[in-house]
Amino acid sequence: MKKDIRNRKDIERLINRFYDKIKTDTVIGFIFTDIAKVHWEQHLPVMYDFWENAIFHTGNYAGNPLESHKKLHHLFPLTPAHFDHWNKLFADTVDAHFEGTNARLL
């Protein structure tokens, strides 16, 4: 039985599994690996903070995701289809590993 997202460890598990999918995804993976050239060791802890704050209101994220995506868009035009695909991968990852009140927030 799947459990709900209860703590940072759960967030880390979710985000790690999601980005494992992203890195090899044939639709948008190249945006992360070839265009943005994401430094995963730096990016993942920021994503843990972002999602932990989004779910548990920890206040430990102070970034500006809109600005980051605007910069990326100047390198490679991002389309609604890219975001739709990202959302589907994320939702599929949440649904594969978690269920409950917090999981439904995502």
C-alpha positions in Angstrom: 0.0 0.0 0.0 1.2 3.5 -0.9 1.6 6.1 1.8 1.2 9.8 1.8 4.1 12.3 1.6 4.9 12.8 5.2 8.4 14.4 5.4 11.5 15.6 3.6 12.7 12.1 3.1 9.5 11.4 1.1 10.0 14.6 -0.9 13.6 13.5 -1.7 12.4 10.1 -2.9 9.8 11.6 -5.1 12.0 14.2 -6.6 14.9 11.8 -7.2 12.6 9.3 -9.0 11.0 12.1 -11.0 14.3 13.5 -12.2 15.6 10.0 -13.0 12.7 9.9 -15.5 13.4 13.4 -16.8 17.0 12.6 -17.5 16.1 9.9 -20.0 12.8 11.2 -21.3 12.7 11.5 -25.1 10.4 14.5 -25.1 11.9 16.9 -22.6 15.0 15.3 -21.2 17.3 17.1 -23.6 16.1 20.4 -22.2 17.5 19.5 -18.9 20.7 17.7 -20.0 21.7 19.6 -23.2 20.0 23.0 -23.1 20.0 23.9 -19.3 22.9 21.6 -18.6 21.5 21.1 -15.1 24.0 20.5 -12.3 22.1 17.8 -10.5 24.1 18.0 -7.3 23.0 21.7 -7.0 19.6 21.5 -8.5 18.1 18.6 -6.5 18.5 20.1 -3.0 16.8 23.3 -4.4 14.0 21.2 -5.7 13.7 19.4 -2.3 13.4 22.8 -0.6 10.9 24.0 -3.2 8.5 21.0 -2.8 9.0 20.7 0.9 7.9 24.3 1.2 5.0 23.8 -1.2 3.6 21.0 0.8 4.7 21.7 4.4 5.1 25.5 4.3 8.6 25.3 5.8 9.8 28.7 4.4 13.1 27.1 3.4 12.8 28.0 -0.3 13.5 31.6 -1.5 14.1 31.1 -5.2 12.3 32.5 -8.2 11.2 29.6 -10.5 9.5 32.0 -13.0 12.8 33.9 -13.5 14.7 30.6 -14.0 12.2 29.4 -16.6 12.2 32.7 -18.4 16.0 32.5 -18.8 15.7 28.9 -20.0 13.0 30.0 -22.5 15.5 32.5 -24.1 17.9 29.5 -24.7 15.1 27.2 -26.0 11.5 28.2 -26.6 9.4 26.3 -24.1 5.9 25.4 -25.2 2.7 24.5 -23.4 3.3 20.9 -24.7 6.6 20.8 -22.8 5.0 21.9 -19.6 2.1 19.5 -20.1 4.5 16.6 -20.6 6.5 17.7 -17.5 3.2 17.8 -15.5 2.2 14.3 -16.7 5.6 12.8 -15.7 5.4 14.5 -12.3 1.8 13.3 -11.7 2.7 9.8 -12.8 5.6 9.7 -10.5 3.6 11.0 -7.5 0.8 8.5 -8.3 3.3 5.6 -8.7 4.7 6.1 -5.2 2.3 8.0 -3.0 -1.4 8.5 -2.2 -3.1 10.7 0.3 -3.9 14.3 1.2 -0.4 15.7 0.5 0.1 13.6 -2.6 -3.1 15.1 -4.0 -1.7 18.6 -3.5 0.7 17.9 -6.3 
